[in-house]
Amino acid sequence: MAADSRISIESVEQVSSGAAVCVVRCLGGSVSTGDLLDTAVFVDGAEALVELRVTTIWRYGRVTDLLDPPHTAKLELVGANADLVTRVQELRGAGQA
């Protein structure tokens, strides 16, 4: 990821222990497979540190390696805080760590 990424959570399709599948819109930067999203922004503007790794990106039913603005895609996110996505408005990250 070249610049800090920002994605909005449009809908959550599945949440399980340590993983979530969400439909997202890329608001800024770009998101690649393997990127780490480290900040969750809630509807009230509050922020929390998270560790969610992008493991899969689907666009138009096909797996791809990149999501850039203003496109939407389905992402699989893996990490201990995956259950937070049901309450999050936006996720931010700075790339692969």
C-alpha atoms as one frame of an Amber mdcrd trajectory, in Angstrom:
protein
   0.000   0.000   0.000   1.608   3.250  -1.123  -0.381   5.636   1.084  -2.413
   5.214   4.245  -5.636   3.428   3.395  -9.162   4.207   4.519 -12.100   1.884
   3.922 -15.714   2.246   4.978 -17.613  -0.817   6.127 -20.763  -0.954   3.986
 -22.043  -4.304   5.284 -20.832  -7.311   7.252 -21.591 -10.666   5.662 -19.958
 -13.036   8.113 -18.169 -12.877  11.450 -16.569 -15.829  13.190 -13.873 -16.268
  15.771 -10.963 -14.241  14.454 -12.312 -13.563  10.940 -14.850 -11.383   9.150
 -16.103 -10.932   5.593 -17.271  -7.393   4.775 -18.345  -5.339   1.804 -16.227
  -2.187   1.863 -15.625   0.995  -0.124 -12.092   2.289  -0.495 -12.055   5.959
   0.595  -8.348   6.690   0.251  -5.018   5.086  -0.497  -5.237   1.496  -1.692
  -5.644  -1.854   0.016  -3.701  -4.960  -0.966  -3.801  -8.580   0.129  -1.611
  -8.896   3.218  -2.124  -5.304   4.396  -2.661  -4.604   8.081  -5.543  -2.350
   9.152  -4.660  -0.978  12.558  -7.281   1.663  13.446 -11.056   1.248  13.780
 -13.244   4.370  13.679 -16.705   4.076  15.223 -19.849   6.007  14.247 -19.346
   8.443  17.136 -15.798   9.206  15.931 -14.055   7.233  18.671 -11.011   5.258
  17.551  -9.551   1.949  18.716  -6.384   0.063  17.852  -6.994  -3.207  16.017
  -4.917  -5.761  14.133  -6.859  -6.934  11.103  -5.017  -8.454   8.143  -6.557
  -8.434   4.643  -6.367 -12.040   3.468  -8.659 -11.968   0.410 -10.141  -9.278
  -1.838 -13.064 -10.129  -4.151 -14.256  -7.769  -6.911 -17.017  -8.856  -9.259
 -16.797 -12.390  -7.878 -13.080 -12.760  -8.661 -10.105 -12.701  -6.343  -7.808
  -9.708  -6.859  -4.779  -8.296  -5.063  -5.712  -4.589  -4.974  -8.603  -2.286
  -4.079  -8.334   1.434  -4.825 -10.710   4.414  -4.528 -13.590   4.780  -5.116
 -14.255   1.077  -5.711 -16.089  -1.434  -3.555 -15.132  -5.025  -2.853 -15.641
  -7.854  -0.433 -12.736  -8.340   1.997 -11.844 -11.177   4.297 -10.202  -9.782
   7.431  -8.384 -11.948   9.964  -7.369 -10.941  13.475  -8.291 -10.975  17.125
 -10.549  -7.923  16.749 -12.560  -9.201  13.772 -15.823  -9.126  15.729 -15.516
  -5.309  16.035 -16.364  -4.793  12.343 -20.077  -5.040  13.140 -19.773  -1.731
  15.052 -17.133   0.036  12.939 -17.758   2.744  10.351 -14.217   2.934   8.961
 -10.907   1.038   9.098  -7.498   2.599   8.467  -4.059   1.176   7.920  -0.569
   1.955   6.720   0.240  -1.178   4.738   2.071  -4.390   5.303   3.744  -4.850
   8.651
